[in-house]
């Protein structure tokens, strides 16, 4: 049934393109409909024989015009072919690509994540993990990638409860399904700190105070722990793999992942609530 529908759509598209692109074609169709009307009218008035003769004459005339149209199409077949390709290829490509996800091979994971989300929404409450030692966030490697991280707030209690539960679910999935331990780099962010980071330039953030979900406890920047050390840079293949898995889990949990942005903030996720931040 689907193939028949696509074939019917293709035929109708070609016919409409022929009518739109070729005035002679429109003339033939209009005249043919007119001839049909004349023939039926003559039959109703009883002039069957005369009507048939006239219709035959007009049919021969229409046949001549059809022949001219076919000759024209033969000369312009490349134009017609290009029109059919332009009209049919984009819908077919959209249909074939519509079911693809960001990363291949994670359909089963996403289904399992959605089952966990359903359980979470039914009342399961996750608890925040123990925070890593403060020195983890002040090493030379971390400071090089993420300056001013030592003064960032990582208190789970200051996050919006709905966002915190979804993020904790993502942390659990990353640990249990993929073997990644995760930690918050920064959660709630004060308006003053937001302006300070914005003043550091667009490489840090473009958002000023109350233009970020951090000010409302609805966003967090996260990274991975490996052998007790914080790994932030996506230049590390292990970390980059983790960010990809993190993006899949975050989006399945209903969060917006920063890895899709122009700045590609791979560790960022947020729970968007309409009317919260200033535009």
KEVO-998636 format. One record per residue: x, y, z of N, C-alpha, C in turn; residue in one letter; residue number from 0. Coordinates in Angstrom, 1 decimal. Layout:
<pts>
n.c1,n.c2,n.c3,ca.c1,ca.c2,ca.c3,c.c1,c.c2,c.c3,type,seq
X,Y,Z,X,Y,Z,X,Y,Z,a,NUM
...
</pts>
This chain:
<pts>
n.c1,n.c2,n.c3,ca.c1,ca.c2,ca.c3,c.c1,c.c2,c.c3,type,seq
0.8,-1.2,0.0,0.0,0.0,0.0,0.9,1.3,0.0,x,0
2.0,1.2,0.8,2.9,2.3,0.8,3.5,2.6,-0.5,x,1
4.0,1.5,-1.2,4.6,1.7,-2.5,3.6,2.2,-3.5,x,2
2.4,1.7,-3.4,1.3,2.2,-4.4,1.1,3.7,-4.1,x,3
1.0,4.1,-2.9,0.8,5.5,-2.6,2.0,6.4,-3.1,x,4
3.2,5.9,-3.0,4.4,6.7,-3.5,4.3,6.7,-5.0,x,5
3.9,5.6,-5.7,3.8,5.6,-7.1,2.8,6.6,-7.6,x,6
1.6,6.6,-6.9,0.5,7.5,-7.3,0.9,8.9,-7.1,x,7
1.7,9.2,-6.0,2.2,10.5,-5.7,3.1,11.0,-6.8,x,8
4.0,10.0,-7.3,5.0,10.3,-8.3,4.2,10.7,-9.6,x,9
3.2,9.9,-10.0,2.5,10.1,-11.2,1.8,11.4,-11.2,x,10
1.1,11.7,-10.1,0.4,13.0,-10.0,1.3,14.2,-10.0,x,11
2.5,14.0,-9.4,3.5,15.1,-9.4,4.0,15.4,-10.8,x,12
4.3,14.3,-11.5,4.7,14.5,-12.9,3.6,15.1,-13.8,x,13
2.4,14.7,-13.6,1.3,15.3,-14.4,1.1,16.8,-14.0,x,14
1.2,17.1,-12.7,1.1,18.6,-12.3,2.3,19.4,-12.9,x,15
3.5,18.8,-12.9,4.6,19.5,-13.4,4.5,19.7,-14.9,x,16
3.9,18.7,-15.6,3.7,18.9,-17.0,2.7,20.0,-17.3,x,17
1.7,20.1,-16.5,0.7,21.2,-16.7,1.3,22.6,-16.4,x,18
2.1,22.6,-15.3,2.7,23.9,-14.9,3.8,24.4,-15.9,x,19
4.6,23.5,-16.4,5.7,23.9,-17.2,5.4,24.0,-18.7,x,20
4.3,23.4,-19.2,4.1,23.4,-20.6,2.7,24.0,-20.9,x,21
2.6,25.2,-21.4,1.3,25.8,-21.7,0.5,24.9,-22.8,x,22
1.2,24.3,-23.7,0.5,23.5,-24.7,-0.2,22.3,-24.0,x,23
0.4,21.8,-23.0,-0.2,20.7,-22.3,-1.5,21.2,-21.6,x,24
-1.5,22.3,-21.0,-2.7,22.9,-20.4,-3.8,23.1,-21.4,x,25
-3.4,23.6,-22.6,-4.3,23.8,-23.7,-5.0,22.5,-24.1,x,26
-4.2,21.5,-24.3,-4.7,20.2,-24.7,-5.7,19.7,-23.7,x,27
-5.4,19.8,-22.4,-6.3,19.3,-21.4,-7.6,20.1,-21.4,x,28
-7.5,21.4,-21.4,-8.7,22.2,-21.4,-9.6,21.9,-22.6,x,29
-8.9,21.8,-23.8,-9.7,21.5,-25.0,-10.3,20.2,-25.0,x,30
-9.6,19.2,-24.4,-10.2,17.9,-24.4,-11.4,17.8,-23.5,x,31
-11.3,18.5,-22.3,-12.5,18.6,-21.4,-13.7,19.3,-22.1,x,32
-13.3,20.4,-22.9,-14.4,21.1,-23.7,-15.0,20.2,-24.7,x,33
-14.2,19.4,-25.4,-14.8,18.5,-26.4,-15.7,17.4,-25.7,x,34
-15.3,17.0,-24.6,-16.1,16.0,-23.9,-17.4,16.6,-23.5,x,35
-17.4,17.8,-23.0,-18.7,18.5,-22.7,-19.6,18.7,-23.9,x,36
-19.0,19.1,-25.0,-19.7,19.3,-26.3,-20.4,17.9,-26.7,x,37
-19.6,16.9,-26.6,-20.1,15.6,-27.1,-21.2,15.1,-26.2,x,38
-21.1,15.3,-24.9,-22.2,14.9,-24.0,-23.5,15.8,-24.3,x,39
-23.2,17.1,-24.5,-24.4,17.9,-24.7,-25.1,17.6,-26.0,x,40
-24.4,17.2,-27.0,-25.1,16.9,-28.3,-25.8,15.6,-28.2,x,41
-25.3,14.7,-27.4,-26.0,13.4,-27.2,-27.3,13.7,-26.4,x,42
-27.3,14.5,-25.5,-28.5,14.8,-24.7,-29.5,15.5,-25.6,x,43
-29.1,16.3,-26.6,-30.1,17.0,-27.5,-30.5,16.1,-28.6,x,44
-30.0,14.9,-28.7,-30.5,14.0,-29.7,-29.6,14.0,-31.0,x,45
-28.7,14.9,-31.0,-27.9,15.0,-32.3,-26.7,14.1,-32.2,x,46
-27.0,12.9,-32.0,-25.9,11.9,-31.7,-24.9,11.8,-32.9,x,47
-25.4,11.6,-34.1,-24.6,11.4,-35.3,-23.7,12.6,-35.6,x,48
-24.4,13.7,-35.6,-23.7,15.0,-35.9,-22.6,15.3,-34.9,x,49
-23.0,15.0,-33.6,-22.1,15.2,-32.6,-20.9,14.4,-32.7,x,50
-21.1,13.1,-33.1,-20.0,12.2,-33.2,-19.1,12.6,-34.3,x,51
-19.6,13.1,-35.4,-18.8,13.5,-36.5,-18.0,14.8,-36.1,x,52
-18.6,15.7,-35.5,-17.9,16.9,-35.0,-16.8,16.5,-34.0,x,53
-17.2,15.7,-33.1,-16.2,15.3,-32.0,-15.1,14.5,-32.7,x,54
-15.3,13.7,-33.7,-14.2,13.0,-34.4,-13.3,14.0,-35.0,x,55
-13.9,15.0,-35.7,-13.1,16.0,-36.3,-12.2,16.8,-35.3,x,56
-12.9,17.2,-34.2,-12.2,17.8,-33.1,-11.1,16.9,-32.5,x,57
-11.5,15.6,-32.4,-10.5,14.7,-31.8,-9.3,14.6,-32.7,x,58
-9.5,14.6,-34.1,-8.3,14.6,-34.9,-7.5,15.8,-34.8,x,59
-8.2,16.9,-34.6,-7.5,18.2,-34.3,-6.7,18.1,-33.0,x,60
-7.4,17.6,-32.0,-6.7,17.4,-30.7,-5.5,16.5,-30.8,x,61
-5.7,15.4,-31.6,-4.6,14.4,-31.8,-3.4,15.1,-32.4,x,62
-3.7,16.0,-33.4,-2.6,16.7,-34.0,-1.8,17.6,-33.0,x,63
-2.6,18.2,-32.1,-2.0,19.0,-31.1,-1.2,18.2,-30.1,x,64
-1.8,17.0,-29.7,-1.0,16.1,-28.9,0.3,15.7,-29.5,x,65
0.2,15.4,-30.8,1.5,15.1,-31.5,2.5,16.2,-31.4,x,66
2.0,17.5,-31.6,2.9,18.6,-31.5,3.5,18.7,-30.0,x,67
2.6,18.4,-29.1,3.1,18.5,-27.7,4.2,17.4,-27.4,x,68
3.9,16.2,-27.9,4.9,15.1,-27.8,6.2,15.5,-28.4,x,69
6.1,16.1,-29.6,7.3,16.5,-30.3,8.1,17.6,-29.4,x,70
7.3,18.5,-28.8,7.9,19.5,-28.0,8.6,18.8,-26.8,x,71
7.9,17.9,-26.2,8.5,17.2,-25.0,9.7,16.4,-25.4,x,72
9.7,15.9,-26.6,10.9,15.1,-27.0,12.1,16.0,-27.1,x,73
11.8,17.2,-27.5,13.0,18.2,-27.6,13.4,18.7,-26.3,x,74
12.4,18.8,-25.3,12.7,19.3,-24.0,12.7,18.3,-22.9,x,75
13.0,17.1,-23.2,12.9,16.0,-22.2,13.8,16.2,-21.0,x,76
15.0,16.8,-21.2,15.9,17.1,-20.1,15.3,18.0,-19.1,x,77
14.6,19.0,-19.6,13.9,20.0,-18.7,12.9,19.3,-17.9,x,78
12.1,18.4,-18.5,11.0,17.7,-17.8,11.6,16.7,-16.8,x,79
12.7,16.0,-17.2,13.4,15.1,-16.3,13.9,15.8,-15.0,x,80
14.5,17.0,-15.2,15.0,17.8,-14.1,13.9,18.2,-13.2,x,81
12.7,18.6,-13.8,11.6,19.0,-12.9,11.1,17.9,-12.1,x,82
11.0,16.7,-12.7,10.5,15.5,-11.9,11.5,15.2,-10.8,x,83
12.8,15.3,-11.0,13.8,15.0,-10.0,13.6,16.0,-8.9,x,84
13.5,17.3,-9.2,13.4,18.3,-8.1,12.1,18.1,-7.3,x,85
11.1,17.6,-7.9,9.8,17.5,-7.2,9.7,16.2,-6.4,x,86
10.4,15.2,-6.8,10.3,13.8,-6.1,11.4,13.5,-5.2,x,87
12.6,13.9,-5.6,13.8,13.4,-4.7,13.8,14.0,-3.3,x,88
13.5,15.3,-3.1,13.5,15.8,-1.7,12.5,15.1,-0.8,x,89
11.2,14.9,-1.2,10.3,14.1,-0.3,10.8,12.7,0.0,x,90
11.4,12.0,-1.0,11.9,10.7,-0.8,13.1,10.7,0.2,x,91
14.0,11.6,0.0,15.1,11.7,0.9,14.6,12.0,2.3,x,92
13.7,12.9,2.5,13.2,13.3,3.8,12.5,12.0,4.5,x,93
11.8,11.2,3.7,11.2,10.1,4.2,12.2,9.0,4.7,x,94
13.3,8.9,3.9,14.3,7.9,4.2,15.1,8.3,5.4,x,95
15.3,9.6,5.6,16.2,10.1,6.7,15.5,10.4,7.9,x,96
14.2,10.4,7.9,13.4,10.9,9.0,13.5,10.0,10.3,x,97
13.8,8.8,10.1,13.9,7.9,11.2,15.3,7.7,11.8,x,98
16.3,8.5,11.4,17.6,8.3,11.9,17.9,9.1,13.1,x,99
18.6,8.6,14.0,19.0,9.3,15.3,20.3,9.9,15.2,x,100
20.8,10.6,16.3,22.0,11.3,16.3,23.2,10.3,16.1,x,101
23.2,9.2,16.8,24.2,8.2,16.8,23.6,6.9,16.4,x,102
24.2,6.1,15.6,23.7,4.8,15.2,24.0,3.8,16.3,x,103
23.1,2.8,16.4,23.4,1.7,17.3,22.9,1.9,18.7,x,104
22.0,3.0,19.0,21.6,3.3,20.4,20.1,3.2,20.5,x,105
19.4,2.6,19.5,18.0,2.5,19.6,17.5,1.7,20.9,x,106
18.2,0.6,21.1,17.8,-0.2,22.3,18.1,0.5,23.6,x,107
19.2,1.2,23.6,19.6,2.0,24.8,18.5,3.0,25.1,x,108
18.1,3.8,24.0,17.1,4.8,24.2,15.8,4.2,24.8,x,109
15.4,3.1,24.3,14.2,2.4,24.7,14.3,2.1,26.2,x,110
15.5,1.6,26.6,15.7,1.2,28.0,15.7,2.5,28.9,x,111
16.3,3.5,28.4,16.4,4.8,29.1,14.9,5.3,29.4,x,112
14.1,5.2,28.3,12.8,5.7,28.5,12.0,4.9,29.5,x,113
12.3,3.6,29.6,11.6,2.8,30.7,12.1,3.3,32.0,x,114
13.3,3.7,32.2,13.8,4.1,33.5,13.2,5.5,33.8,x,115
13.0,6.3,32.8,12.4,7.6,33.0,10.9,7.4,33.5,x,116
10.2,6.5,32.9,8.9,6.2,33.3,8.8,5.8,34.8,x,117
9.8,4.9,35.2,9.9,4.6,36.6,10.2,5.7,37.5,x,118
11.1,6.6,37.0,11.4,7.8,37.8,10.2,8.7,38.0,x,119
9.4,8.9,37.0,8.2,9.8,37.1,7.1,9.1,37.9,x,120
7.2,7.8,38.2,6.2,7.2,39.0,6.6,7.2,40.5,x,121
7.7,7.9,40.8,7.9,8.1,42.2,9.3,7.7,42.7,x,122
10.1,7.1,41.9,11.5,6.7,42.3,12.3,7.9,42.5,x,123
13.0,8.1,43.6,13.8,9.2,43.9,15.3,8.8,44.0,x,124
16.1,9.4,43.2,17.5,9.1,43.2,18.3,10.1,44.1,x,125
19.3,9.6,44.7,20.1,10.5,45.7,21.4,10.9,45.0,x,126
21.9,12.1,45.4,23.1,12.6,44.8,24.3,11.8,45.2,x,127
25.3,11.6,44.3,26.5,10.9,44.7,27.4,11.8,45.6,x,128
28.3,11.1,46.3,29.3,11.9,47.1,30.1,12.7,46.2,x,129
30.4,14.0,46.6,31.2,14.9,45.7,32.7,14.5,45.7,x,130
33.3,14.6,44.6,34.8,14.4,44.6,35.5,15.4,45.5,x,131
36.7,15.1,45.9,37.5,16.0,46.7,37.7,17.3,45.9,x,132
37.7,18.5,46.6,37.9,19.8,46.0,39.2,19.9,45.1,x,133
40.2,19.2,45.5,41.5,19.3,44.7,41.3,18.7,43.3,x,134
40.3,17.9,43.1,40.1,17.3,41.8,39.8,18.4,40.8,x,135
39.2,19.5,41.2,38.8,20.6,40.3,39.8,21.7,40.1,x,136
41.0,21.5,40.7,42.0,22.6,40.7,43.3,22.1,40.1,x,137
43.3,21.0,39.5,44.6,20.5,38.9,45.0,21.4,37.7,x,138
46.2,21.3,37.3,46.7,22.2,36.2,45.9,21.8,34.9,x,139
45.7,20.5,34.7,45.0,20.0,33.5,43.6,20.6,33.4,x,140
42.9,20.6,34.6,41.5,21.0,34.6,41.5,22.5,34.4,x,141
42.4,23.2,35.1,42.4,24.7,35.1,42.7,25.2,33.6,x,142
43.5,24.5,32.9,43.8,24.9,31.6,42.6,24.8,30.7,x,143
41.7,23.8,30.9,40.5,23.7,30.0,39.4,24.5,30.6,x,144
39.3,24.6,31.9,38.1,25.2,32.5,38.6,26.2,33.6,x,145
39.0,27.4,33.3,39.5,28.3,34.3,38.3,28.8,35.2,x,146
38.6,29.2,36.4,37.6,29.7,37.4,36.7,28.7,37.9,x,147
37.1,27.4,37.8,36.2,26.3,38.2,36.3,26.1,39.7,x,148
37.3,26.6,40.3,37.5,26.4,41.8,36.4,27.1,42.6,x,149
35.8,28.2,42.0,34.8,29.0,42.7,33.4,28.6,42.2,x,150
33.2,27.5,41.4,31.9,27.1,40.9,31.1,26.4,42.0,x,151
29.8,26.5,41.9,28.9,25.8,42.8,28.5,24.5,42.3,x,152
28.7,23.4,43.1,28.3,22.1,42.7,27.4,21.4,43.7,x,153
26.6,22.2,44.4,25.6,21.8,45.3,24.3,21.3,44.7,x,154
24.1,20.0,44.7,22.9,19.4,44.1,21.6,20.0,44.7,x,155
21.6,20.4,46.0,20.4,20.9,46.6,20.0,22.2,46.0,x,156
20.8,22.9,45.3,20.4,24.2,44.7,19.9,24.0,43.3,x,157
19.8,22.8,42.8,19.3,22.5,41.5,17.8,22.3,41.7,x,158
17.1,22.6,40.6,15.6,22.4,40.5,15.4,20.9,40.7,x,159
14.5,20.4,41.6,14.3,19.0,41.8,14.0,18.2,40.6,x,160
13.2,18.7,39.7,12.9,17.9,38.5,14.1,17.7,37.6,x,161
14.9,18.8,37.5,16.1,18.7,36.7,17.1,17.8,37.4,x,162
17.3,17.9,38.7,18.3,17.1,39.4,18.0,15.6,39.3,x,163
16.7,15.2,39.3,16.3,13.8,39.2,16.7,13.3,37.8,x,164
16.4,14.1,36.8,16.7,13.6,35.4,18.2,13.5,35.3,x,165
19.0,14.5,35.8,20.4,14.4,35.7,21.0,13.2,36.4,x,166
20.4,13.0,37.6,20.9,11.8,38.4,20.6,10.5,37.6,x,167
19.5,10.5,36.9,19.2,9.3,36.1,20.2,9.1,35.0,x,168
20.6,10.2,34.4,21.7,10.2,33.4,23.0,9.7,33.9,x,169
23.3,10.2,35.1,24.5,9.7,35.8,24.5,8.2,36.0,x,170
23.3,7.7,36.5,23.2,6.3,36.7,23.4,5.5,35.5,x,171
22.7,5.9,34.4,22.8,5.2,33.1,24.3,5.2,32.6,x,172
25.0,6.3,32.7,26.4,6.4,32.3,27.3,5.4,33.1,x,173
26.9,5.3,34.4,27.7,4.3,35.2,27.4,2.9,35.0,x,174
26.1,2.6,35.0,25.7,1.2,34.9,25.7,0.6,33.5,x,175
25.4,1.4,32.5,25.4,0.9,31.2,26.7,1.1,30.4,x,176
27.4,2.1,30.7,28.6,2.5,29.9,29.9,2.5,30.7,x,177
29.8,2.4,32.1,31.1,2.4,32.9,31.7,3.8,33.1,x,178
31.0,4.9,32.9,31.6,6.2,33.2,31.1,6.8,34.5,x,179
32.0,7.2,35.3,31.7,7.9,36.5,31.7,9.4,36.1,x,180
30.6,10.1,36.6,30.5,11.5,36.3,30.4,12.4,37.5,x,181
30.8,13.7,37.3,30.7,14.7,38.3,30.2,16.0,37.8,x,182
29.6,16.8,38.6,29.1,18.1,38.2,30.3,19.1,38.3,x,183
30.6,19.8,37.3,31.6,20.9,37.3,31.0,22.1,37.9,x,184
29.8,22.4,37.5,29.1,23.6,38.0,27.6,23.4,37.7,x,185
26.8,23.7,38.8,25.3,23.6,38.7,24.7,25.0,38.8,x,186
24.2,25.4,39.9,23.6,26.7,40.1,24.7,27.8,39.9,x,187
24.4,28.9,39.3,25.4,29.9,39.0,24.7,31.3,39.4,x,188
25.3,32.0,40.2,24.7,33.3,40.6,24.8,34.3,39.4,x,189
23.9,35.3,39.4,23.9,36.3,38.3,25.3,37.0,38.3,x,190
25.9,37.3,39.4,27.2,38.0,39.4,28.3,37.1,38.7,x,191
28.3,35.8,39.0,29.3,34.9,38.4,29.0,34.8,36.9,x,192
27.7,34.8,36.5,27.3,34.7,35.1,27.9,35.9,34.3,x,193
27.7,37.1,34.9,28.3,38.3,34.2,29.8,38.2,34.2,x,194
30.4,37.7,35.2,31.9,37.6,35.2,32.4,36.6,34.1,x,195
31.7,35.5,33.9,32.1,34.6,32.9,31.8,35.2,31.5,x,196
30.7,35.9,31.4,30.3,36.5,30.1,31.4,37.5,29.7,x,197
31.9,38.2,30.7,33.0,39.2,30.4,34.3,38.6,29.9,x,198
34.4,37.3,30.2,35.6,36.6,29.7,35.6,36.4,28.2,x,199
34.5,36.5,27.6,34.4,36.4,26.1,33.5,35.3,25.7,x,200
33.2,35.2,24.4,32.3,34.2,23.9,32.9,32.8,23.9,x,201
34.2,32.6,24.1,34.7,31.3,24.2,34.3,30.6,25.5,x,202
33.9,31.5,26.5,33.4,30.9,27.8,31.9,30.8,27.8,x,203
31.2,32.0,27.5,29.7,32.0,27.4,29.3,33.3,26.8,x,204
28.2,33.2,26.1,27.5,34.4,25.5,26.4,34.9,26.3,x,205
26.0,34.2,27.4,24.9,34.5,28.2,25.3,35.4,29.3,x,206
24.5,36.4,29.5,24.6,37.3,30.7,23.7,36.9,31.8,x,207
23.6,37.6,32.9,22.8,37.3,34.0,21.3,37.1,33.6,x,208
20.8,36.0,34.1,19.4,35.6,33.8,19.1,35.2,32.4,x,209
20.2,35.1,31.6,20.0,34.6,30.2,20.4,33.1,30.1,x,210
20.8,32.6,31.3,21.2,31.2,31.3,20.3,30.4,32.3,x,211
20.1,29.1,32.0,19.3,28.3,32.9,20.1,28.0,34.2,x,212
21.4,28.2,34.2,22.2,28.0,35.5,21.6,28.9,36.6,x,213
21.1,30.1,36.3,20.6,31.0,37.4,19.3,30.4,38.0,x,214
18.7,29.5,37.4,17.4,28.9,37.9,17.6,27.5,38.4,x,215
18.8,27.0,38.5,19.1,25.7,38.9,18.6,24.6,37.9,x,216
18.5,25.0,36.6,18.0,24.1,35.6,19.1,23.7,34.6,x,217
20.3,23.9,34.9,21.4,23.5,34.0,22.6,23.1,34.9,x,218
23.4,22.3,34.2,24.7,21.8,34.9,25.7,21.5,33.8,x,219
27.0,21.7,34.2,28.1,21.3,33.3,28.7,20.1,34.0,x,220
29.0,19.1,33.2,29.4,17.8,33.8,30.6,17.3,33.0,x,221
31.4,16.4,33.7,32.6,15.8,33.1,32.7,14.4,33.7,x,222
33.8,13.7,33.4,34.1,12.3,33.7,35.2,12.2,34.7,x,223
35.1,11.2,35.5,36.2,10.8,36.5,36.8,9.5,36.0,x,224
38.2,9.6,35.9,38.9,8.4,35.5,40.1,8.2,36.4,x,225
40.1,7.1,37.1,41.2,6.9,38.1,41.4,8.0,39.0,x,226
40.2,8.5,39.5,40.3,9.6,40.5,40.6,11.0,40.0,x,227
40.8,11.1,38.6,41.1,12.4,38.0,40.0,12.9,37.1,x,228
39.8,14.2,37.1,38.7,14.7,36.2,39.2,14.9,34.8,x,229
38.4,14.3,33.9,38.8,14.4,32.4,37.7,15.2,31.8,x,230
38.1,16.4,31.2,37.1,17.4,30.6,37.3,17.5,29.1,x,231
38.5,17.5,28.7,38.8,17.8,27.2,38.2,16.7,26.3,x,232
37.5,17.2,25.3,37.0,16.2,24.3,38.1,15.8,23.4,x,233
39.3,16.3,23.5,40.4,15.8,22.7,40.8,14.4,23.2,x,234
40.4,14.0,24.4,40.7,12.7,24.9,39.6,11.8,24.2,x,235
40.0,10.8,23.5,39.0,9.9,22.8,38.0,9.2,23.8,x,236
38.5,8.8,24.9,37.7,8.2,25.9,36.6,9.2,26.4,x,237
37.0,10.4,26.6,36.1,11.4,27.1,35.1,11.8,26.0,x,238
35.6,11.9,24.7,34.7,12.2,23.6,33.6,11.1,23.4,x,239
34.0,9.9,23.6,33.1,8.8,23.5,32.0,9.0,24.6,x,240
32.5,9.3,25.8,31.6,9.5,26.9,30.6,10.7,26.7,x,241
31.1,11.8,26.1,30.2,12.9,25.8,29.1,12.5,24.8,x,242
29.4,11.7,23.8,28.4,11.2,22.9,27.4,10.4,23.6,x,243
27.8,9.4,24.4,26.8,8.6,25.2,26.0,9.5,26.2,x,244
26.7,10.5,26.7,26.0,11.4,27.7,24.9,12.2,26.9,x,245
25.2,12.6,25.7,24.2,13.3,24.9,23.0,12.5,24.6,x,246
23.2,11.2,24.3,22.1,10.3,24.0,21.2,10.1,25.2,x,247
21.9,9.9,26.4,21.1,9.7,27.6,20.4,11.0,28.1,x,248
21.1,12.1,28.0,20.5,13.4,28.4,19.2,13.7,27.6,x,249
19.3,13.5,26.3,18.2,13.8,25.4,17.0,12.8,25.6,x,250
17.4,11.6,25.9,16.3,10.6,26.2,15.6,10.9,27.5,x,251
16.3,11.6,28.4,15.8,12.0,29.7,15.0,13.3,29.6,x,252
14.9,13.8,28.4,14.1,15.1,28.2,14.9,16.3,28.4,x,253
16.3,16.2,28.5,17.1,17.4,28.6,17.6,17.9,27.3,x,254
18.0,19.2,27.3,18.7,19.7,26.1,20.2,19.6,26.3,x,255
20.8,19.0,25.3,22.3,18.8,25.4,23.1,19.8,24.6,x,256
24.1,20.4,25.3,24.9,21.5,24.7,25.8,21.0,23.5,x,257
25.9,19.7,23.4,26.8,19.2,22.3,26.2,19.5,20.9,x,258
24.9,19.8,20.8,24.3,20.2,19.5,24.4,21.7,19.2,x,259
24.9,22.5,20.1,25.0,23.9,19.8,26.2,24.2,19.0,x,260
26.2,25.5,18.5,27.4,25.9,17.6,28.7,25.9,18.4,x,261
28.6,26.3,19.7,29.8,26.2,20.6,30.1,24.8,21.0,x,262
29.2,23.9,20.9,29.4,22.5,21.2,29.9,22.3,22.7,x,263
29.1,22.7,23.6,29.4,22.6,25.0,29.0,21.1,25.4,x,264
29.9,20.2,25.2,29.5,18.8,25.3,29.1,18.4,26.7,x,265
29.6,19.0,27.8,29.3,18.6,29.1,28.0,19.2,29.7,x,266
27.4,20.1,28.9,26.3,20.9,29.4,25.0,20.2,29.1,x,267
24.1,20.3,30.0,22.7,19.9,29.8,21.8,20.8,30.6,x,268
20.5,20.9,30.1,19.6,21.8,30.8,18.2,21.3,30.6,x,269
17.3,21.7,31.6,15.9,21.4,31.4,15.2,22.7,31.1,x,270
14.8,22.9,29.9,14.2,24.1,29.4,12.7,24.2,29.9,x,271
12.4,25.4,30.5,11.1,25.7,30.9,10.7,27.0,30.3,x,272
9.6,27.0,29.5,9.2,28.2,28.8,9.0,29.4,29.7,x,273
9.5,30.5,29.3,9.4,31.8,30.0,10.3,32.0,31.1,x,274
11.3,31.1,31.2,12.3,31.2,32.4,13.4,32.2,32.2,x,275
14.1,32.0,31.1,15.3,32.9,30.8,14.9,34.1,30.0,x,276
15.7,35.2,30.1,15.5,36.3,29.2,16.1,36.1,27.9,x,277
15.4,36.6,26.8,15.9,36.4,25.5,16.9,37.6,25.2,x,278
</pts>
